Amino acid sequence: MKIFAPQVALRVYGLAAVAFGLVGLCWGDFAAVWQPVPPTMPGRFTLAYMVAAVLLLAGLSVLWRRSAALGALTLTILYSVGVIAWCRCCRPSGIIGNN
C-alpha cells in the first residue's frame, strides 16, 4: 500500500512556492513573507524578481519527480538565506547574541 500523504505534502509545498513566485513576478515586489526587505535597499526590485523567479522554477521542479530533490534543496537554501537575513536585520535585541 502506497502512502498518500507525502505526495500530497510535496505537491502543496511545490504549489505554494509557485504561487509565491507568481505573486512576486506579477507585482514586481516581494511576496508577503519577504516584506521585511527595506524599500531603500539598493537593487531591491532586481532582487525581488530574482527571488520570484527562483521560487517559481524551484516550485515547478519540486512538482516534477525527476527534479524534486534539486527543487526542494533550492527552496531550502532560499528560505534559509531569507531566515538568516531576517535574523540579522529584524531580530529583537538580546534574543540571539549581542551583535
Secondary structure, DSSP 4 states (H G I P E B T S, - for coil): ---SHHHHHHHHHHHHHHHHHHHHHHHTS--GGGTTS-TTSTTHHHHHHHHHHHHHHHHHHHHSGGGHHHHHHHHHHHHHHHHHHHHHHHPPTTTS---
